[in-house]
């Protein structure tokens, strides 16, 4: 399974690596700032789309929705690392739904 995932995603990884290297080379290019500001909403939209897609499979009831809302509120109100908050939400879900 891992070999197929690497084979499937390798072209995307190579493209992202190449784009990153090209972007670093064009640091002094006058159009770089305008392109970066223009692509910011696109990247935010892609991240939001991925989050909504994941939430559709993860939010299966009121309890999971409550945990998701609590983690989201903590992310907005505190400066705690979001990965740690997501991990805590996953642990809450693991211990809550262990018997089901």
N, CA, C and O atoms as CSV, one atom per row, in Angstrom:
chain,resi,resn,atom,element,x,y,z
A,1,UNK,N,N,0.822,-1.188,0.000
A,1,UNK,CA,C,0.000,0.000,0.000
A,1,UNK,C,C,0.870,1.258,0.000
A,1,UNK,O,O,0.545,2.229,-0.683
A,2,UNK,N,N,1.954,1.252,0.745
A,2,UNK,CA,C,2.817,2.430,0.779
A,2,UNK,C,C,3.477,2.679,-0.568
A,2,UNK,O,O,3.634,3.826,-0.987
A,3,UNK,N,N,3.863,1.604,-1.244
A,3,UNK,CA,C,4.509,1.765,-2.548
A,3,UNK,C,C,3.545,2.383,-3.552
A,3,UNK,O,O,3.949,3.210,-4.369
A,4,UNK,N,N,2.292,1.997,-3.500
A,4,UNK,CA,C,1.325,2.581,-4.432
A,4,UNK,C,C,1.060,4.043,-4.108
A,4,UNK,O,O,0.861,4.854,-5.012
A,5,UNK,N,N,1.055,4.384,-2.827
A,5,UNK,CA,C,0.854,5.785,-2.445
A,5,UNK,C,C,2.022,6.642,-2.918
A,5,UNK,O,O,1.826,7.749,-3.419
A,6,UNK,N,N,3.230,6.127,-2.757
A,6,UNK,CA,C,4.407,6.871,-3.221
A,6,UNK,C,C,4.372,7.003,-4.737
A,6,UNK,O,O,4.651,8.077,-5.272
A,7,UNK,N,N,4.034,5.928,-5.430
A,7,UNK,CA,C,3.977,5.977,-6.889
A,7,UNK,C,C,2.895,6.937,-7.366
A,7,UNK,O,O,3.084,7.652,-8.350
A,8,UNK,N,N,1.773,6.955,-6.676
A,8,UNK,CA,C,0.663,7.819,-7.072
A,8,UNK,C,C,0.983,9.284,-6.809
A,8,UNK,O,O,0.617,10.150,-7.604
A,9,UNK,N,N,1.657,9.568,-5.714
A,9,UNK,CA,C,1.894,10.950,-5.308
A,9,UNK,C,C,3.270,11.476,-5.678
A,9,UNK,O,O,3.553,12.649,-5.437
A,10,UNK,N,N,4.133,10.656,-6.253
A,10,UNK,CA,C,5.498,11.102,-6.525
A,10,UNK,C,C,5.533,12.249,-7.527
A,10,UNK,O,O,6.331,13.174,-7.378
A,11,UNK,N,N,4.681,12.201,-8.544
A,11,UNK,CA,C,4.696,13.291,-9.526
A,11,UNK,C,C,4.263,14.609,-8.892
A,11,UNK,O,O,4.769,15.670,-9.258
A,12,UNK,N,N,3.331,14.549,-7.944
A,12,UNK,CA,C,2.903,15.768,-7.249
A,12,UNK,C,C,4.015,16.305,-6.360
A,12,UNK,O,O,4.223,17.514,-6.268
A,13,UNK,N,N,4.729,15.387,-5.706
A,13,UNK,CA,C,5.830,15.809,-4.846
A,13,UNK,C,C,6.946,16.452,-5.668
A,13,UNK,O,O,7.511,17.469,-5.265
A,14,UNK,N,N,7.259,15.865,-6.804
A,14,UNK,CA,C,8.308,16.411,-7.671
A,14,UNK,C,C,7.891,17.778,-8.210
A,14,UNK,O,O,8.707,18.698,-8.268
A,15,UNK,N,N,6.629,17.911,-8.601
A,15,UNK,CA,C,6.141,19.195,-9.104
A,15,UNK,C,C,6.186,20.263,-8.015
A,15,UNK,O,O,6.578,21.399,-8.282
A,16,UNK,N,N,5.789,19.914,-6.794
A,16,UNK,CA,C,5.825,20.880,-5.688
A,16,UNK,C,C,7.261,21.270,-5.355
A,16,UNK,O,O,7.543,22.435,-5.073
A,17,UNK,N,N,8.163,20.301,-5.389
A,17,UNK,CA,C,9.569,20.589,-5.118
A,17,UNK,C,C,10.128,21.528,-6.183
A,17,UNK,O,O,10.822,22.493,-5.863
A,18,UNK,N,N,9.825,21.244,-7.450
A,18,UNK,CA,C,10.307,22.094,-8.541
A,18,UNK,C,C,9.738,23.500,-8.469
A,18,UNK,O,O,10.450,24.478,-8.697
A,19,UNK,N,N,8.443,23.601,-8.148
A,19,UNK,CA,C,7.820,24.920,-8.024
A,19,UNK,C,C,8.436,25.709,-6.873
A,19,UNK,O,O,8.630,26.919,-6.983
A,20,UNK,N,N,8.741,25.032,-5.780
A,20,UNK,CA,C,9.373,25.709,-4.647
A,20,UNK,C,C,10.760,26.226,-4.992
A,20,UNK,O,O,11.129,27.335,-4.604
A,21,UNK,N,N,11.524,25.430,-5.716
A,21,UNK,CA,C,12.865,25.872,-6.120
A,21,UNK,C,C,12.788,27.048,-7.091
A,21,UNK,O,O,13.570,27.994,-6.987
A,22,UNK,N,N,11.850,26.992,-8.032
A,22,UNK,CA,C,11.680,28.094,-8.978
A,22,UNK,C,C,11.234,29.354,-8.256
A,22,UNK,O,O,11.706,30.448,-8.564
A,23,UNK,N,N,10.330,29.208,-7.298
A,23,UNK,CA,C,9.834,30.359,-6.545
A,23,UNK,C,C,10.965,31.016,-5.747
A,23,UNK,O,O,11.012,32.241,-5.630
A,24,UNK,N,N,11.867,30.209,-5.204
A,24,UNK,CA,C,13.015,30.762,-4.466
A,24,UNK,C,C,13.965,31.488,-5.419
A,24,UNK,O,O,14.550,32.506,-5.048
A,25,UNK,N,N,14.123,30.975,-6.642
A,25,UNK,CA,C,14.996,31.633,-7.620
A,25,UNK,C,C,14.446,32.977,-8.061
A,25,UNK,O,O,15.211,33.889,-8.374
A,26,UNK,N,N,13.136,33.108,-8.090
A,26,UNK,CA,C,12.493,34.336,-8.562
A,26,UNK,C,C,12.238,35.327,-7.435
A,26,UNK,O,O,11.302,36.123,-7.510
A,27,UNK,N,N,13.049,35.288,-6.404
A,27,UNK,CA,C,12.834,36.128,-5.229
A,27,UNK,C,C,12.844,37.618,-5.566
A,27,UNK,O,O,12.065,38.380,-4.994
A,28,UNK,N,N,13.689,38.033,-6.460
A,28,UNK,CA,C,13.802,39.460,-6.782
A,28,UNK,C,C,12.961,39.863,-7.995
A,28,UNK,O,O,13.047,41.008,-8.440
A,29,UNK,N,N,12.167,38.971,-8.528
A,29,UNK,CA,C,11.331,39.246,-9.677
A,29,UNK,C,C,10.214,40.198,-9.278
A,29,UNK,O,O,9.563,39.962,-8.260
A,30,UNK,N,N,9.963,41.265,-10.033
A,30,UNK,CA,C,8.962,42.259,-9.612
A,30,UNK,C,C,7.523,41.732,-9.549
A,30,UNK,O,O,6.715,42.262,-8.786
A,31,UNK,N,N,7.191,40.715,-10.323
A,31,UNK,CA,C,5.837,40.191,-10.347
A,31,UNK,C,C,5.565,39.192,-9.229
A,31,UNK,O,O,4.420,38.792,-9.018
A,32,UNK,N,N,6.594,38.795,-8.524
A,32,UNK,CA,C,6.445,37.734,-7.524
A,32,UNK,C,C,5.439,38.104,-6.433
A,32,UNK,O,O,4.594,37.286,-6.069
A,33,UNK,N,N,5.519,39.300,-5.921
A,33,UNK,CA,C,4.609,39.730,-4.848
A,33,UNK,C,C,3.162,39.741,-5.291
A,33,UNK,O,O,2.274,39.321,-4.549
A,34,UNK,N,N,2.920,40.230,-6.523
A,34,UNK,CA,C,1.547,40.276,-7.025
A,34,UNK,C,C,0.984,38.866,-7.228
A,34,UNK,O,O,-0.177,38.604,-6.917
A,35,UNK,N,N,1.808,37.970,-7.746
A,35,UNK,CA,C,1.358,36.589,-7.945
A,35,UNK,C,C,1.080,35.927,-6.603
A,35,UNK,O,O,0.089,35.213,-6.447
A,36,UNK,N,N,1.962,36.168,-5.635
A,36,UNK,CA,C,1.788,35.563,-4.317
A,36,UNK,C,C,0.506,36.066,-3.652
A,36,UNK,O,O,-0.234,35.284,-3.057
A,37,UNK,N,N,0.246,37.363,-3.751
A,37,UNK,CA,C,-0.990,37.903,-3.170
A,37,UNK,C,C,-2.219,37.377,-3.908
A,37,UNK,O,O,-3.266,37.171,-3.294
A,38,UNK,N,N,-2.104,37.159,-5.207
A,38,UNK,CA,C,-3.230,36.635,-5.977
A,38,UNK,C,C,-3.518,35.172,-5.694
A,38,UNK,O,O,-4.670,34.742,-5.752
A,39,UNK,N,N,-2.479,34.403,-5.387
A,39,UNK,CA,C,-2.666,32.981,-5.117
A,39,UNK,C,C,-3.052,32.686,-3.673
A,39,UNK,O,O,-3.448,31.563,-3.362
A,40,UNK,N,N,-2.946,33.658,-2.797
A,40,UNK,CA,C,-3.289,33.433,-1.385
A,40,UNK,C,C,-4.744,33.001,-1.214
A,40,UNK,O,O,-4.993,32.032,-0.496
A,41,UNK,N,N,-5.725,33.675,-1.839
A,41,UNK,CA,C,-7.109,33.205,-1.683
A,41,UNK,C,C,-7.336,31.815,-2.275
A,41,UNK,O,O,-8.161,31.050,-1.777
A,42,UNK,N,N,-6.606,31.496,-3.331
A,42,UNK,CA,C,-6.742,30.166,-3.937
A,42,UNK,C,C,-6.279,29.095,-2.959
A,42,UNK,O,O,-6.943,28.072,-2.792
A,43,UNK,N,N,-5.144,29.329,-2.316
A,43,UNK,CA,C,-4.632,28.330,-1.369
A,43,UNK,C,C,-5.533,28.213,-0.144
A,43,UNK,O,O,-5.725,27.114,0.376
A,44,UNK,N,N,-6.082,29.320,0.317
A,44,UNK,CA,C,-7.012,29.265,1.444
A,44,UNK,C,C,-8.261,28.472,1.051
A,44,UNK,O,O,-8.771,27.677,1.841
A,45,UNK,N,N,-8.742,28.687,-0.154
A,45,UNK,CA,C,-9.905,27.945,-0.631
A,45,UNK,C,C,-9.643,26.455,-0.750
A,45,UNK,O,O,-10.508,25.643,-0.423
A,46,UNK,N,N,-8.450,26.087,-1.219
A,46,UNK,CA,C,-8.109,24.668,-1.329
A,46,UNK,C,C,-8.008,24.003,0.045
A,46,UNK,O,O,-8.452,22.869,0.228
A,47,UNK,N,N,-7.425,24.713,1.000
A,47,UNK,CA,C,-7.333,24.166,2.364
A,47,UNK,C,C,-8.725,24.026,2.962
A,47,UNK,O,O,-9.025,23.015,3.598
A,48,UNK,N,N,-9.575,25.021,2.767
A,48,UNK,CA,C,-10.939,24.959,3.286
A,48,UNK,C,C,-11.730,23.819,2.633
A,48,UNK,O,O,-12.501,23.128,3.300
A,49,UNK,N,N,-11.534,23.632,1.345
A,49,UNK,CA,C,-12.203,22.538,0.640
A,49,UNK,C,C,-11.777,21.183,1.194
A,49,UNK,O,O,-12.610,20.298,1.392
A,50,UNK,N,N,-10.487,21.023,1.442
A,50,UNK,CA,C,-10.000,19.779,2.035
A,50,UNK,C,C,-10.544,19.558,3.430
A,50,UNK,O,O,-10.888,18.435,3.795
A,51,UNK,N,N,-10.624,20.632,4.218
A,51,UNK,CA,C,-11.150,20.513,5.579
A,51,UNK,C,C,-12.625,20.121,5.566
A,51,UNK,O,O,-13.059,19.298,6.372
A,52,UNK,N,N,-13.389,20.708,4.655
A,52,UNK,CA,C,-14.808,20.365,4.563
A,52,UNK,C,C,-14.976,18.914,4.118
A,52,UNK,O,O,-15.854,18.203,4.607
A,53,UNK,N,N,-14.131,18.484,3.192
A,53,UNK,CA,C,-14.194,17.103,2.724
A,53,UNK,C,C,-13.890,16.117,3.855
A,53,UNK,O,O,-14.576,15.106,4.000
A,54,UNK,N,N,-12.865,16.411,4.651
A,54,UNK,CA,C,-12.528,15.545,5.783
A,54,UNK,C,C,-13.606,15.581,6.856
A,54,UNK,O,O,-13.921,14.558,7.464
A,55,UNK,N,N,-14.169,16.763,7.086
A,55,UNK,CA,C,-15.198,16.890,8.120
A,55,UNK,C,C,-16.446,16.096,7.763
A,55,UNK,O,O,-17.131,15.591,8.652
A,56,UNK,N,N,-16.751,15.979,6.476
A,56,UNK,CA,C,-17.921,15.220,6.060
A,56,UNK,C,C,-17.856,13.772,6.501
A,56,UNK,O,O,-18.884,13.180,6.830
A,57,UNK,N,N,-16.669,13.195,6.512
A,57,UNK,CA,C,-16.517,11.814,6.955
A,57,UNK,C,C,-16.285,11.674,8.441
A,57,UNK,O,O,-16.549,10.619,9.017
A,58,UNK,N,N,-15.790,12.735,9.072
A,58,UNK,CA,C,-15.432,12.642,10.482
A,58,UNK,C,C,-16.569,13.042,11.424
A,58,UNK,O,O,-16.666,12.519,12.534
A,59,UNK,N,N,-17.413,13.948,10.996
A,59,UNK,CA,C,-18.499,14.418,11.855
A,59,UNK,C,C,-19.709,13.512,11.654
A,59,UNK,O,O,-20.518,13.715,10.749
A,60,UNK,N,N,-19.810,12.521,12.511
A,60,UNK,CA,C,-20.856,11.514,12.361
A,60,UNK,C,C,-21.984,11.662,13.366
A,60,UNK,O,O,-22.974,10.935,13.277
A,61,UNK,N,N,-21.871,12.558,14.299
A,61,UNK,CA,C,-22.915,12.732,15.314
A,61,UNK,C,C,-22.706,14.030,16.058
A,61,UNK,O,O,-21.793,14.799,15.756
A,62,UNK,N,N,-23.560,14.264,17.033
A,62,UNK,CA,C,-23.468,15.522,17.765
A,62,UNK,C,C,-22.209,15.601,18.615
A,62,UNK,O,O,-21.665,16.689,18.807
A,63,UNK,N,N,-21.731,14.463,19.131
A,63,UNK,CA,C,-20.537,14.482,19.981
A,63,UNK,C,C,-19.284,14.820,19.167
A,63,UNK,O,O,-18.447,15.606,19.610
A,64,UNK,N,N,-19.160,14.238,18.001
A,64,UNK,CA,C,-17.992,14.549,17.170
A,64,UNK,C,C,-18.050,15.999,16.690
A,64,UNK,O,O,-17.017,16.661,16.588
A,65,UNK,N,N,-19.247,16.491,16.398
A,65,UNK,CA,C,-19.389,17.896,16.006
A,65,UNK,C,C,-19.020,18.821,17.163
A,65,UNK,O,O,-18.397,19.862,16.953
A,66,UNK,N,N,-19.400,18.445,18.377
A,66,UNK,CA,C,-19.062,19.242,19.555
A,66,UNK,C,C,-17.550,19.300,19.776
A,66,UNK,O,O,-17.009,20.362,20.083
A,67,UNK,N,N,-16.871,18.169,19.621
A,67,UNK,CA,C,-15.406,18.143,19.760
A,67,UNK,C,C,-14.766,19.014,18.687
A,67,UNK,O,O,-13.831,19.760,18.976
A,68,UNK,N,N,-15.260,18.930,17.442
A,68,UNK,CA,C,-14.710,19.726,16.351
A,68,UNK,C,C,-14.896,21.223,16.601
A,68,UNK,O,O,-13.986,22.014,16.354
A,69,UNK,N,N,-16.067,21.605,17.088
A,69,UNK,CA,C,-16.326,23.018,17.380
A,69,UNK,C,C,-15.435,23.495,18.526
A,69,UNK,O,O,-14.922,24.613,18.479
A,70,UNK,N,N,-15.245,22.667,19.552
A,70,UNK,CA,C,-14.391,23.047,20.684
A,70,UNK,C,C,-12.939,23.222,20.234
A,70,UNK,O,O,-12.273,24.170,20.650
A,71,UNK,N,N,-12.450,22.320,19.395
A,71,UNK,CA,C,-11.073,22.434,18.894
A,71,UNK,C,C,-10.935,23.678,18.016
A,71,UNK,O,O,-9.941,24.398,18.115
A,72,UNK,N,N,-11.918,23.931,17.165
A,72,UNK,CA,C,-11.883,25.109,16.305
A,72,UNK,C,C,-11.894,26.397,17.134
A,72,UNK,O,O,-11.151,27.333,16.837
A,73,UNK,N,N,-12.728,26.446,18.162
A,73,UNK,CA,C,-12.779,27.628,19.031
A,73,UNK,C,C,-11.452,27.825,19.764
A,73,UNK,O,O,-10.980,28.953,19.910
A,74,UNK,N,N,-10.857,26.734,20.219
A,74,UNK,CA,C,-9.557,26.837,20.893
A,74,UNK,C,C,-8.481,27.329,19.931
A,74,UNK,O,O,-7.593,28.086,20.323
A,75,UNK,N,N,-8.558,26.902,18.675
A,75,UNK,CA,C,-7.582,27.376,17.687
A,75,UNK,C,C,-7.717,28.873,17.446
A,75,UNK,O,O,-6.718,29.569,17.267
A,76,UNK,N,N,-8.954,29.370,17.440
A,76,UNK,CA,C,-9.168,30.787,17.191
A,76,UNK,C,C,-8.791,31.654,18.389
A,76,UNK,O,O,-8.313,32.774,18.212
A,77,UNK,N,N,-9.000,31.151,19.603
A,77,UNK,CA,C,-8.835,31.979,20.801
A,77,UNK,C,C,-7.470,31.858,21.471
A,77,UNK,O,O,-7.087,32.744,22.236
A,78,UNK,N,N,-6.734,30.794,21.207
A,78,UNK,CA,C,-5.449,30.603,21.881
A,78,UNK,C,C,-4.321,30.552,20.864
A,78,UNK,O,O,-4.560,30.519,19.657
A,79,UNK,N,N,-3.110,30.545,21.353
A,79,UNK,CA,C,-1.949,30.442,20.489
A,79,UNK,C,C,-1.318,29.052,20.589
A,79,UNK,O,O,-0.131,28.878,20.309
A,80,UNK,N,N,-2.116,28.072,20.989
A,80,UNK,CA,C,-1.637,26.694,21.072
A,80,UNK,C,C,-1.480,26.158,19.654
A,80,UNK,O,O,-2.273,26.478,18.769
A,81,UNK,N,N,-0.464,25.350,19.448
A,81,UNK,CA,C,-0.202,24.759,18.140
A,81,UNK,C,C,-1.440,23.984,17.667
A,81,UNK,O,O,-1.918,23.105,18.385
A,82,UNK,N,N,-1.964,24.292,16.476
A,82,UNK,CA,C,-3.165,23.603,15.986
A,82,UNK,C,C,-2.992,22.088,15.883
A,82,UNK,O,O,-3.954,21.347,16.084
A,83,UNK,N,N,-1.797,21.622,15.576
A,83,UNK,CA,C,-1.582,20.172,15.493
A,83,UNK,C,C,-1.809,19.521,16.859
A,83,UNK,O,O,-2.344,18.415,16.932
A,84,UNK,N,N,-1.411,20.190,17.930
A,84,UNK,CA,C,-1.621,19.656,19.274
A,84,UNK,C,C,-3.115,19.628,19.613
A,84,UNK,O,O,-3.598,18.679,20.231
A,85,UNK,N,N,-3.837,20.663,19.208
A,85,UNK,CA,C,-5.275,20.689,19.463
A,85,UNK,C,C,-5.994,19.588,18.684
A,85,UNK,O,O,-6.903,18.946,19.210
A,86,UNK,N,N,-5.590,19.372,17.438
A,86,UNK,CA,C,-6.205,18.308,16.641
A,86,UNK,C,C,-5.881,16.946,17.248
A,86,UNK,O,O,-6.733,16.057,17.278
A,87,UNK,N,N,-4.659,16.785,17.730
A,87,UNK,CA,C,-4.282,15.533,18.393
A,87,UNK,C,C,-5.125,15.313,19.645
A,87,UNK,O,O,-5.570,14.194,19.898
A,88,UNK,N,N,-5.348,16.357,20.426
A,88,UNK,CA,C,-6.195,16.231,21.618
A,88,UNK,C,C,-7.627,15.861,21.239
A,88,UNK,O,O,-8.252,15.034,21.903
A,89,UNK,N,N,-8.150,16.473,20.169
A,89,UNK,CA,C,-9.485,16.116,19.705
A,89,UNK,C,C,-9.558,14.664,19.259
A,89,UNK,O,O,-10.552,13.982,19.507
A,90,UNK,N,N,-8.499,14.191,18.599
A,90,UNK,CA,C,-8.462,12.786,18.172
A,90,UNK,C,C,-8.411,11.847,19.370
A,90,UNK,O,O,-9.053,10.797,19.363
A,91,UNK,N,N,-7.652,12.218,20.402
A,91,UNK,CA,C,-7.582,11.376,21.607
A,91,UNK,C,C,-8.928,11.345,22.335
A,91,UNK,O,O,-9.339,10.302,22.843
A,92,UNK,N,N,-9.606,12.485,22.381
A,92,UNK,CA,C,-10.940,12.508,22.986
A,92,UNK,C,C,-11.869,11.570,22.227
A,92,UNK,O,O,-12.608,10.797,22.837
A,93,UNK,N,N,-11.832,11.634,20.905
A,93,UNK,CA,C,-12.656,10.748,20.092
A,93,UNK,C,C,-12.281,9.293,20.269
A,93,UNK,O,O,-13.155,8.426,20.303
A,94,UNK,N,N,-10.994,9.014,20.383
A,94,UNK,CA,C,-10.541,7.635,20.559
A,94,UNK,C,C,-11.062,7.047,21.860
A,94,UNK,O,O,-11.577,5.929,21.875
A,95,UNK,N,N,-10.932,7.792,22.950
A,95,UNK,CA,C,-11.390,7.281,24.234
A,95,UNK,C,C,-12.915,7.288,24.355
A,95,UNK,O,O,-13.486,6.453,25.057
A,96,UNK,N,N,-13.570,8.219,23.680
A,96,UNK,CA,C,-15.024,8.278,23.744
A,96,UNK,C,C,-15.686,7.149,22.955
A,96,UNK,O,O,-16.680,6.576,23.402
A,97,UNK,N,N,-15.145,6.835,21.801
A,97,UNK,CA,C,-15.774,5.853,20.924
A,97,UNK,C,C,-15.072,4.508,20.934
A,97,UNK,O,O,-15.254,3.715,20.010
A,98,UNK,N,N,-14.284,4.234,21.946
A,98,UNK,CA,C,-13.533,2.976,22.014
A,98,UNK,C,C,-14.465,1.764,22.090
A,98,UNK,O,O,-14.185,0.742,21.463
A,99,UNK,N,N,-15.532,1.851,22.820
A,99,UNK,CA,C,-16.423,0.713,23.000
A,99,UNK,C,C,-17.419,0.505,21.870
A,99,UNK,O,O,-18.120,-0.507,21.846
A,100,UNK,N,N,-17.493,1.420,20.957
A,100,UNK,CA,C,-18.526,1.324,19.902
A,100,UNK,C,C,-18.016,0.644,18.683
A,100,UNK,O,O,-18.754,0.484,17.711
